[in-house]
Amino acid sequence: MIIEKPAAAGTLESCDAQVIVEPGNGGVELELDSKVIHQFGRQIRAVILDTLCRLDVTDAKVTVKDMGALDCTIRARVEAAVYRSAGQTDQIPWEKLADEK
């Protein structure tokens, strides 16, 4: 999926994550800020990168500010931001995405 414009999903509330995706410079660049990065940083990064891979995103700058969100919340925020960025706001294959988790 091609990231066409900057887009965001999520909040900075407790147990949520704010995800911002922007067009990249020839690869996936991930910037992660989390209040639980020392305990769960590797897992959070893996969830984000796995979600981007499933959505076939290969060129993007992704900024995530995690406030202790669960994996399912992080996935949902990444998916929403990517779809918004690609201009796809209807006919999203939610069932297919749920099957792949």
CORCOR-V227179 format. One record per backbone hydrogen bond with DSSP energy under -1.0 kcal/mol. NH is the residue of the N-H (numbers start at 1). CO is the residue of the C=O. E is the energy in kcal/mol with one decimal. If there is no record, write none. Layout:
# CORCOR-V227179
nh: {NH,NH}
co: {CO,CO}
e: {E,E}
This chain:
# CORCOR-V227179
nh: {7,9,15,16,18,19,20,21,22,29,31,33,35,37,40,41,44,45,46,47,48,49,50,51,52,53,54,55,56,57,60,61,62,63,64,65,66,67,74,75,76,77,78,79,80,81,82,83,84,85,86,87,88,94,97,98,99,100}
co: {21,19,67,13,65,9,63,7,61,60,62,64,66,34,36,37,40,41,42,43,44,45,46,47,48,49,50,51,53,52,27,22,29,20,31,18,33,16,70,71,72,73,74,75,76,77,78,79,80,81,82,84,83,92,93,94,95,96}
e: {-2.2,-1.9,-2.5,-1.4,-2.3,-3.1,-2.7,-2.7,-2.1,-2.9,-3.1,-2.8,-1.4,-1.1,-2.9,-1.9,-2.7,-2.4,-2.2,-2.4,-2.3,-2.9,-2.5,-2.2,-2.3,-2.2,-2.5,-1.7,-1.6,-2.8,-1.8,-2.6,-3.4,-2.9,-3.0,-2.5,-3.1,-2.7,-2.2,-2.7,-2.1,-2.4,-2.5,-2.8,-2.5,-2.4,-2.5,-2.7,-2.4,-2.4,-2.0,-1.3,-2.3,-2.3,-2.0,-2.5,-1.9,-1.2}
